[in-house]
Amino acid sequence: MADKDPASAAPHFDPATPPTAVRYRVLAWLCSLSFILYIDRLCISKAAPQIELELGISHTAMGFVFGAFTVAYGLFEVPTGRWGDRFGSRGVLTRIVVWWSMFTVLTGCVWPFHFDSGHGIELPGMPTPVPLVFDSFLLLLLIRFLFGAGEAGALPNAARVVACWFPLGGRGPAQGFINTSALVGGAVTPVIAAYVIAWRGWRWAFFLFGLLGVVWALGFHRWFRDTPAEHPGVNEAERRLIIAGPVVPLRKGQSPVPWGRVLRSANVWILGGVISCSAFVTYLYFFWYPTYLEIGRRVDRIQAGWLSGMVLAGGAVGATLGGYLSDWLVHCSGERRVTRRRIGCVGLAGSALALVASVRCDQPVAGSCFAALACLSANAVLANWWAAVTEISGKHVGSLFGLMNSMGVPGAVASQLFFGRFADWMGEHGYRGRDQWDPGFYLYAAVLLAGALGWLFVDVTRPVVDAAEPEPS
């Protein structure tokens, strides 16, 4: 019997049939993921003054608690991004969301305690026994580290899903919506947390927020599929629309990442440095700004929640505008290299100027408005950064996004450790109120300017790995 014509096995395609819109439902899942991710991540920033008081820890110690999350986040971004490349983002995202949700709840389970065994442990090479001491600070440090390990895989796998489910021209807006949803989550967190803490205490905030992730994971795993071809709701018209531009297909047993080429790429190091500068300032807004308002500006807890939320809401607006603006400017200019450079440089330089203006204002509302403008300008650049990373990463988007995003960890950790220690140091020298906190903002502005300078050397026309490069046999 003659073989069937291969074309006859292809799905029937009627050009008049409009494409389905399953990709936008995928985007909705990713947006809700980033929304919950930031709620769980930033709840601790609003609870920090109460945690410090109840557990008896200093601003410096709280900086280490903040930093423990960020260190773990950086360490686990590359492996969890690689898991998505190898096995698909559906199972990986489900598992990591359940993991971090569990440790969100456990953050609220830390009570004041101090354990001292009374005798040490003898270790090789140590002249005296090492004391065996464990207390609430160390437990909180450990929980936040494990929490960060869970959250690490979220954005690399989200970037991979966008690359699989959206054509090249639609990725910028999609990434912008994901960034916006994260910052909307961050914006509402101080407000909601302030009311929950006033109602039931800071522990209940972690319990309630942790439950959101579990609900999301159950629904996502049931509905989502790793590629449009696997999803029963996608018709042939939408599949063809998605593959109209370069896509990043899932390959089981994909070839290894060419790490030698990756580490020799100037783009990788420059984009990593840029995101580190941005993270240095972003984590000021995330973790220290509510405490700054309450202690430095003498703002009451509820108003501090609203003002902190306003600052991050500015970032959400910037992320949304940035997603469309970057793609529109690239389309209008027809030149990716120079346009992406200019967007990044102007955005971060403008953010630095607005941040300096914020500390020159005596009124906390006016100062927070300028801080919101600074956050808006910096986050308008973020979608441009996502697009640049995607364009140079080829078929290893999950792995290389994880690598370059993890390069922001030094800036994020330094930010959290610096501001807490700086405030304690200024306090030790007799400074109080704004005099104890405001001078630190000028360093943050200088770091933003360094990031703006770095953007001038990014060249997105030089990919690390070409998406069309054949797999080695």
Backbone torsions as a table, in degrees:
resi	resn	phi	psi	omega
1	MET	NA	136.9	-177.5
2	ALA	-67.7	146.6	177.0
3	ASP	-67.2	150.2	177.7
4	LYS	-73.7	149.4	175.2
5	ASP	-66.1	125.7	-178.7
6	PRO	-55.9	-30.5	-178.2
7	ALA	-66.5	-25.0	-178.5
8	SER	-71.9	-19.4	179.3
9	ALA	-83.7	-13.3	-178.8
10	ALA	-71.9	149.6	178.8
11	PRO	-61.3	142.3	178.2
12	HIS	-64.9	135.0	-179.3
13	PHE	-126.5	121.0	176.9
14	ASP	-105.9	113.5	-177.2
15	PRO	-57.8	-22.6	-178.6
16	ALA	-81.0	-12.4	-178.5
17	THR	-76.7	123.5	179.1
18	PRO	-69.9	149.2	179.2
19	PRO	-70.0	145.4	172.4
20	THR	-67.9	173.4	-175.3
21	ALA	-123.2	34.7	-179.0
22	VAL	-62.5	-32.4	-179.0
23	ARG	-59.8	-30.6	179.1
24	TYR	-75.5	-28.7	173.3
25	ARG	-70.1	-36.9	173.5
26	VAL	-59.2	-45.3	178.8
27	LEU	-60.6	-38.3	177.9
28	ALA	-62.1	-40.0	176.5
29	TRP	-63.2	-42.3	-179.7
30	LEU	-67.0	-37.8	178.3
31	CYS	-65.5	-42.3	177.9
32	SER	-67.0	-32.3	175.6
33	LEU	-61.4	-50.4	-178.0
34	SER	-67.9	-30.6	176.0
35	PHE	-62.1	-49.4	-179.8
36	ILE	-67.4	-38.6	-179.9
37	LEU	-56.0	-44.5	-176.9
38	TYR	-77.9	-29.9	174.0
39	ILE	-61.2	-48.3	-178.9
40	ASP	-67.6	-34.8	-178.7
41	ARG	-70.1	-40.5	-169.0
42	LEU	-99.8	-3.8	177.0
43	CYS	-54.8	-36.4	-176.3
44	ILE	-66.8	-26.3	-179.1
45	SER	-65.0	-38.1	179.4
46	LYS	-77.4	-29.5	-179.9
47	ALA	-84.0	-8.5	-172.2
48	ALA	-54.7	-47.9	180.0
49	PRO	-59.1	-38.4	179.2
50	GLN	-72.2	-36.9	177.6
51	ILE	-64.3	-44.9	178.9
52	GLU	-58.8	-44.0	-178.1
53	LEU	-66.9	-46.7	-175.0
54	GLU	-72.8	-38.8	-178.2
55	LEU	-91.9	-5.4	176.4
56	GLY	69.3	43.0	179.6
57	ILE	-117.2	153.2	-175.2
58	SER	-85.7	174.3	173.9
59	HIS	-60.4	-40.0	179.9
60	THR	-61.3	-46.1	179.2
61	ALA	-64.0	-37.5	178.4
62	MET	-65.4	-33.7	175.2
63	GLY	-60.9	-37.1	176.7
64	PHE	-68.1	-35.3	176.1
65	VAL	-64.0	-46.6	175.9
66	PHE	-58.5	-45.0	-176.2
67	GLY	-67.6	-29.5	179.8
68	ALA	-60.1	-41.1	175.6
69	PHE	-58.7	-46.5	-173.1
70	THR	-69.5	-38.1	177.9
71	VAL	-60.8	-48.4	179.1
72	ALA	-63.0	-38.5	179.2
73	TYR	-57.9	-44.4	179.9
74	GLY	-69.9	-39.7	-177.6
75	LEU	-64.9	-33.5	-172.6
76	PHE	-102.2	-0.3	-179.3
77	GLU	-64.9	-46.0	-177.0
78	VAL	-65.6	-50.7	-179.8
79	PRO	-62.1	-38.8	-179.8
80	THR	-73.4	-30.9	172.9
81	GLY	-65.7	-38.9	178.4
82	ARG	-67.3	-35.9	176.5
83	TRP	-58.9	-40.8	178.5
84	GLY	-64.2	-40.0	177.5
85	ASP	-61.5	-37.9	-173.9
86	ARG	-85.9	-41.7	-169.5
87	PHE	-114.8	-7.5	-177.1
88	GLY	97.5	146.4	-173.7
89	SER	-79.1	-18.7	-175.9
90	ARG	-59.6	-56.9	-178.5
91	GLY	-69.3	-37.6	-178.2
92	VAL	-65.5	-46.1	-179.5
93	LEU	-64.2	-40.2	179.7
94	THR	-59.2	-46.4	-176.7
95	ARG	-67.8	-42.2	-176.0
96	ILE	-72.8	-30.4	177.8
97	VAL	-68.2	-41.6	176.3
98	VAL	-62.0	-41.0	-179.7
99	TRP	-60.8	-53.3	-175.3
100	TRP	-69.2	-29.9	178.1
101	SER	-63.8	-39.2	178.2
102	MET	-61.1	-41.9	-178.4
103	PHE	-79.3	-19.2	169.2
104	THR	-63.5	-47.8	178.3
105	VAL	-61.5	-42.0	-177.4
106	LEU	-66.8	-24.9	176.1
107	THR	-58.5	-37.0	179.0
108	GLY	-78.5	-0.7	-178.7
109	CYS	-101.2	9.7	-179.8
110	VAL	-86.7	120.6	-180.0
111	TRP	-112.3	156.1	178.6
112	PRO	-63.0	124.7	174.4
113	PHE	-159.3	161.2	177.3
114	HIS	-146.7	122.7	179.4
115	PHE	-116.1	127.4	176.8
116	ASP	-133.2	116.7	-175.8
117	SER	-66.7	-18.3	-178.7
118	GLY	86.3	-11.6	176.2
119	HIS	-145.5	157.2	-175.4
120	GLY	-97.1	176.1	177.1
121	ILE	-107.7	127.7	178.4
122	GLU	-79.3	123.5	179.9
123	LEU	-117.7	144.6	179.3
124	PRO	-57.6	133.2	177.8
125	GLY	86.1	-8.0	179.4
126	MET	-97.2	125.9	-176.7
127	PRO	-67.3	-28.5	-179.6
128	THR	-128.8	154.6	177.4
129	PRO	-59.4	143.9	178.0
130	VAL	-85.8	124.6	-178.9
131	PRO	-59.8	140.1	176.4
132	LEU	-99.6	99.2	-176.1
133	VAL	-130.0	135.8	176.6
134	PHE	-143.1	135.8	-178.9
135	ASP	-143.3	-176.6	-174.7
136	SER	-65.3	-32.1	178.0
137	PHE	-63.9	-46.1	179.5
138	LEU	-66.2	-36.7	177.3
139	LEU	-65.4	-43.2	178.0
140	LEU	-62.9	-39.3	177.7
141	LEU	-60.4	-45.3	-179.2
142	LEU	-65.3	-43.8	-179.1
143	ILE	-63.0	-42.4	-179.4
144	ARG	-69.9	-30.7	174.9
145	PHE	-63.9	-47.6	-179.7
146	LEU	-67.9	-32.6	173.9
147	PHE	-61.3	-45.3	179.2
148	GLY	-63.8	-35.9	177.5
149	ALA	-61.1	-35.6	178.5
150	GLY	-71.5	-43.6	-177.2
151	GLU	-71.7	-16.9	-171.8
152	ALA	-57.4	-36.0	-173.9
153	GLY	-84.6	-4.2	-172.1
154	ALA	-65.4	-58.1	-174.8
155	LEU	-70.9	-38.6	173.7
156	PRO	-58.2	-40.8	179.7
157	ASN	-74.0	-30.8	174.0
158	ALA	-64.6	-40.6	177.4
159	ALA	-62.3	-38.7	179.0
160	ARG	-66.4	-41.1	178.8
161	VAL	-63.4	-42.9	177.9
162	VAL	-60.3	-42.8	-179.8
163	ALA	-64.2	-31.3	180.0
164	CYS	-82.7	-28.7	-169.3
165	TRP	-108.4	-6.4	-178.4
166	PHE	-129.8	141.9	173.5
167	PRO	-68.0	163.4	-173.8
168	LEU	-53.9	-42.2	-177.3
169	GLY	-70.2	-14.2	-178.9
170	GLY	-104.5	2.4	-175.1
171	ARG	-77.1	-34.2	-179.9
172	GLY	-60.4	-53.2	176.6
173	PRO	-60.4	-38.6	178.6
174	ALA	-61.5	-45.1	178.0
175	GLN	-64.9	-35.8	177.3
176	GLY	-63.2	-41.3	178.3
177	PHE	-65.4	-38.1	177.8
178	ILE	-64.3	-45.5	177.7
179	ASN	-61.8	-41.7	179.5
180	THR	-62.1	-44.3	-179.2
181	SER	-61.8	-38.5	177.0
182	ALA	-60.6	-46.0	-176.9
183	LEU	-74.9	-28.1	171.5
184	VAL	-64.1	-42.6	174.3
185	GLY	-58.6	-43.4	177.3
186	GLY	-65.0	-35.2	-178.5
187	ALA	-69.2	-39.2	-178.5
188	VAL	-81.7	-18.6	-176.4
189	THR	-60.5	-50.6	-179.8
190	PRO	-59.1	-35.5	-178.5
191	VAL	-70.2	-53.1	-179.0
192	ILE	-62.8	-43.7	-179.1
193	ALA	-62.5	-37.5	179.5
194	ALA	-60.4	-42.9	-179.6
195	TYR	-72.9	-39.1	178.0
196	VAL	-64.7	-42.0	179.3
197	ILE	-63.6	-41.4	178.1
198	ALA	-66.2	-29.4	-177.7
199	TRP	-81.3	-53.0	-172.3
200	ARG	-127.4	-1.6	-177.6
201	GLY	99.1	163.5	-172.4
202	TRP	-68.1	-26.2	-178.1
203	ARG	-66.5	-36.7	-179.0
204	TRP	-67.1	-29.7	178.7
205	ALA	-61.6	-43.1	179.7
206	PHE	-67.8	-37.0	-179.9
207	PHE	-65.4	-47.1	-177.3
208	LEU	-68.4	-41.7	-179.7
209	PHE	-68.1	-35.0	-179.9
210	GLY	-64.4	-31.1	179.9
211	LEU	-67.1	-27.4	-178.1
212	LEU	-59.9	-42.1	-177.9
213	GLY	-64.5	-37.5	179.9
214	VAL	-63.7	-43.1	178.7
215	VAL	-62.8	-43.3	-179.5
216	TRP	-61.3	-46.1	-176.2
217	ALA	-60.5	-40.6	-179.2
218	LEU	-64.2	-45.3	-179.0
219	GLY	-69.4	-40.5	-178.3
220	PHE	-64.6	-45.5	-177.5
221	HIS	-63.5	-32.7	-178.9
222	ARG	-73.4	-35.4	-171.3
223	TRP	-98.5	-38.8	-168.3
224	PHE	-77.3	151.8	170.3
225	ARG	-132.2	150.9	-171.9
226	ASP	-67.8	-30.1	-179.2
227	THR	-133.1	156.2	177.1
228	PRO	-58.8	-33.1	-179.1
229	ALA	-64.4	-26.0	-178.2
230	GLU	-88.0	-14.3	-173.9
231	HIS	-90.9	124.3	-177.1
232	PRO	-67.4	-18.3	-178.0
233	GLY	-85.4	-5.6	-177.2
234	VAL	-92.5	124.9	177.2
235	ASN	-89.3	174.6	-175.4
236	GLU	-64.8	-32.6	-179.7
237	ALA	-64.8	-41.5	179.2
238	GLU	-70.2	-37.4	177.5
239	ARG	-60.0	-43.7	-179.5
240	ARG	-67.6	-35.8	177.6
241	LEU	-63.3	-43.2	-177.4
242	ILE	-66.5	-39.3	-177.0
243	ILE	-89.0	13.7	177.9
244	ALA	-66.4	-24.7	176.6
245	GLY	-120.3	-179.4	179.9
246	PRO	-60.3	133.8	177.6
247	VAL	-124.0	167.2	180.0
248	VAL	-117.9	90.8	-176.9
249	PRO	-70.8	153.6	175.2
250	LEU	-76.6	126.6	177.7
251	ARG	-120.9	112.2	173.4
252	LYS	-66.7	132.4	-178.1
253	GLY	69.1	36.1	-177.8
254	GLN	-60.1	152.5	-179.3
255	SER	-62.5	155.1	-179.3
256	PRO	-64.1	152.1	174.9
257	VAL	-68.3	131.8	178.1
258	PRO	-76.5	77.6	-171.5
259	TRP	-60.0	-31.0	178.0
260	GLY	-60.2	-47.0	177.9
261	ARG	-66.1	-38.1	-179.9
262	VAL	-61.6	-47.9	-175.2
263	LEU	-74.8	-14.8	175.2
264	ARG	-91.5	-4.1	-177.4
265	SER	-80.3	123.3	176.9
266	ALA	-63.8	-36.8	179.6
267	ASN	-57.3	-42.4	-178.7
268	VAL	-59.7	-47.0	-177.3
269	TRP	-71.4	-36.6	179.5
270	ILE	-68.4	-46.8	178.6
271	LEU	-64.6	-34.4	174.3
272	GLY	-64.5	-41.5	177.3
273	GLY	-65.6	-39.2	178.8
274	VAL	-62.3	-45.7	-178.4
275	ILE	-69.3	-27.5	175.9
276	SER	-66.9	-41.5	176.6
277	CYS	-63.5	-43.8	179.2
278	SER	-64.3	-41.9	-179.3
279	ALA	-64.6	-34.0	178.8
280	PHE	-55.4	-41.1	-178.7
281	VAL	-85.5	-38.8	-179.1
282	THR	-58.9	-39.9	-178.2
283	TYR	-74.0	-16.2	167.7
284	LEU	-63.8	-47.5	178.7
285	TYR	-66.4	-40.5	-176.2
286	PHE	-64.0	-49.1	-166.5
287	PHE	-112.6	-29.0	-174.7
288	TRP	-107.2	-19.1	-173.5
289	TYR	-63.2	-41.9	176.5
290	PRO	-60.2	-40.8	178.5
291	THR	-66.1	-39.7	177.0
292	TYR	-58.7	-43.7	179.9
293	LEU	-65.5	-43.3	-177.3
294	GLU	-69.8	-43.9	-174.0
295	ILE	-95.7	-43.9	-178.2
296	GLY	-77.9	-44.8	-177.0
297	ARG	-94.9	-4.9	179.1
298	ARG	60.2	38.0	178.6
299	VAL	-90.8	141.3	-179.5
300	ASP	-68.9	162.9	-169.7
301	ARG	-58.4	-44.9	-177.0
302	ILE	-69.3	-44.8	179.2
303	GLN	-65.0	-37.7	177.2
304	ALA	-61.0	-37.3	176.7
305	GLY	-62.8	-44.5	-179.8
306	TRP	-67.0	-41.7	-179.5
307	LEU	-68.3	-39.9	176.1
308	SER	-62.7	-41.4	176.7
309	GLY	-62.6	-37.6	178.7
310	MET	-63.3	-39.7	179.1
311	VAL	-61.5	-47.2	179.8
312	LEU	-72.1	-26.6	173.9
313	ALA	-64.9	-36.0	173.7
314	GLY	-59.1	-40.7	176.1
315	GLY	-63.1	-36.9	178.9
316	ALA	-64.7	-42.4	177.1
317	VAL	-62.2	-43.6	179.5
318	GLY	-62.2	-40.6	-180.0
319	ALA	-63.9	-39.8	178.7
320	THR	-65.9	-50.0	-179.9
321	LEU	-63.0	-38.5	-177.8
322	GLY	-63.5	-36.8	179.4
323	GLY	-60.7	-43.3	178.6
324	TYR	-78.1	-40.6	-175.3
325	LEU	-62.1	-44.1	-176.6
326	SER	-63.8	-45.9	179.5
327	ASP	-66.1	-39.2	-179.0
328	TRP	-66.0	-44.0	-179.6
329	LEU	-66.3	-39.3	177.2
330	VAL	-64.3	-41.1	179.2
331	HIS	-64.3	-43.1	-177.6
332	CYS	-68.4	-40.2	-177.0
333	SER	-79.4	-28.5	-175.3
334	GLY	68.5	13.9	-175.8
335	GLU	-137.6	108.1	-173.9
336	ARG	-74.8	-42.0	-170.6
337	ARG	-60.5	-56.3	-176.6
338	VAL	-69.3	-39.9	-176.7
339	THR	-64.3	-46.1	179.7
340	ARG	-63.8	-36.0	176.5
341	ARG	-60.9	-48.0	-176.4
342	ARG	-65.5	-41.3	178.8
343	ILE	-58.1	-47.7	-178.3
344	GLY	-65.5	-43.8	-177.4
345	CYS	-66.2	-49.1	-178.2
346	VAL	-64.6	-41.1	-178.3
347	GLY	-62.5	-46.4	-177.5
348	LEU	-73.9	-35.4	177.1
349	ALA	-64.8	-42.2	176.7
350	GLY	-63.3	-36.6	177.9
351	SER	-63.5	-39.6	179.0
352	ALA	-62.1	-43.5	-179.7
353	LEU	-64.4	-41.6	179.9
354	ALA	-67.0	-35.1	179.6
355	LEU	-66.4	-41.0	176.3
356	VAL	-62.5	-41.4	178.9
357	ALA	-62.0	-32.4	-176.8
358	SER	-64.4	-36.9	-178.5
359	VAL	-84.0	-9.2	176.3
360	ARG	-85.9	-7.8	-179.9
361	CYS	-90.2	133.6	178.7
362	ASP	-80.2	-31.5	-179.0
363	GLN	-82.7	129.9	-178.0
364	PRO	-61.3	-33.2	179.5
365	VAL	-67.4	-46.5	179.4
366	ALA	-63.7	-42.1	178.5
367	GLY	-61.7	-39.9	179.2
368	SER	-69.9	-30.8	176.2
369	CYS	-63.9	-43.2	177.3
370	PHE	-67.9	-36.1	176.0
371	ALA	-63.9	-38.0	176.9
372	ALA	-64.1	-38.8	177.0
373	LEU	-64.8	-40.7	177.3
374	ALA	-62.6	-41.8	178.8
375	CYS	-66.5	-38.2	177.4
376	LEU	-61.1	-48.7	-176.3
377	SER	-64.0	-41.9	-179.8
378	ALA	-67.0	-39.2	-177.2
379	ASN	-79.2	-18.2	172.2
380	ALA	-64.4	-22.7	179.2
381	VAL	-82.3	-20.1	-169.9
382	LEU	-63.6	-42.7	178.0
383	ALA	-63.7	-34.6	176.0
384	ASN	-62.6	-38.5	178.0
385	TRP	-67.4	-44.9	176.8
386	TRP	-56.8	-46.0	-178.6
387	ALA	-63.2	-41.7	179.6
388	ALA	-62.9	-43.0	178.8
389	VAL	-63.0	-44.5	179.9
390	THR	-61.7	-40.9	-176.7
391	GLU	-67.3	-30.3	-178.0
392	ILE	-96.3	-6.3	-171.7
393	SER	-92.3	-15.3	179.2
394	GLY	59.9	-132.1	-174.6
395	LYS	-85.1	0.5	-178.8
396	HIS	-111.7	44.9	-174.3
397	VAL	-59.3	-48.2	-177.2
398	GLY	-58.7	-46.6	-177.4
399	SER	-67.5	-47.5	-175.4
400	LEU	-75.3	-32.9	172.8
401	PHE	-61.7	-44.7	178.8
402	GLY	-59.6	-41.2	179.6
403	LEU	-63.2	-52.0	-175.3
404	MET	-70.5	-35.7	176.9
405	ASN	-67.8	-34.8	178.8
406	SER	-69.3	-20.1	175.3
407	MET	-68.0	-13.3	173.6
408	GLY	-77.7	-10.6	-176.7
409	VAL	-60.9	-44.5	178.5
410	PRO	-55.7	-41.1	178.2
411	GLY	-67.2	-42.3	-179.4
412	ALA	-64.4	-46.0	-179.8
413	VAL	-65.1	-45.2	179.9
414	ALA	-59.4	-38.2	179.3
415	SER	-61.1	-47.4	-176.2
416	GLN	-68.8	-40.3	178.9
417	LEU	-72.0	-39.6	-176.8
418	PHE	-63.1	-51.4	-170.8
419	PHE	-68.1	-36.9	177.1
420	GLY	-66.0	-46.0	179.9
421	ARG	-67.3	-38.6	179.3
422	PHE	-60.6	-44.5	-179.7
423	ALA	-64.5	-41.9	177.4
424	ASP	-64.0	-41.6	-179.1
425	TRP	-64.2	-43.3	177.6
426	MET	-64.9	-37.5	177.2
427	GLY	-64.7	-38.4	178.3
428	GLU	-64.1	-24.8	179.3
429	HIS	-97.1	15.6	170.6
430	GLY	91.7	3.4	-180.0
431	TYR	-84.5	142.8	-179.2
432	ARG	-136.3	161.4	176.8
433	GLY	62.3	-138.3	-177.7
434	ARG	-64.7	-32.3	179.2
435	ASP	-62.5	-23.4	179.5
436	GLN	-79.9	-25.2	-171.7
437	TRP	-115.7	-39.2	-169.9
438	ASP	-57.3	-41.9	-177.3
439	PRO	-57.5	-27.8	-179.5
440	GLY	-64.2	-25.1	-178.0
441	PHE	-65.2	-27.4	-178.8
442	TYR	-67.8	-32.6	175.2
443	LEU	-65.4	-40.3	178.5
444	TYR	-61.7	-39.3	178.4
445	ALA	-65.1	-39.6	179.2
446	ALA	-63.8	-38.1	179.0
447	VAL	-66.5	-38.3	175.7
448	LEU	-60.1	-40.2	178.5
449	LEU	-65.2	-35.5	176.0
450	ALA	-63.5	-40.4	176.7
451	GLY	-64.3	-39.5	177.7
452	ALA	-60.5	-40.9	178.1
453	LEU	-64.1	-40.1	-179.8
454	GLY	-60.3	-35.9	-179.2
455	TRP	-59.7	-26.0	-177.5
456	LEU	-68.5	-10.7	-177.4
457	PHE	-111.0	4.6	178.4
458	VAL	-78.8	136.4	177.8
459	ASP	-131.1	96.8	-176.0
460	VAL	-75.4	-6.4	177.6
461	THR	-83.2	0.9	179.3
462	ARG	-116.7	85.6	-177.7
463	PRO	-69.4	150.5	175.2
464	VAL	-73.1	-46.6	178.8
465	VAL	-133.2	127.2	-179.3
466	ASP	-76.8	129.0	-179.7
467	ALA	-59.9	-26.7	-178.5
468	ALA	-90.6	-1.0	-178.5
469	GLU	-65.0	130.1	-176.4
470	PRO	-68.2	150.4	175.2
471	GLU	-69.1	143.0	176.9
472	PRO	-66.5	142.6	-179.3
473	SER	-77.6	NA	NA
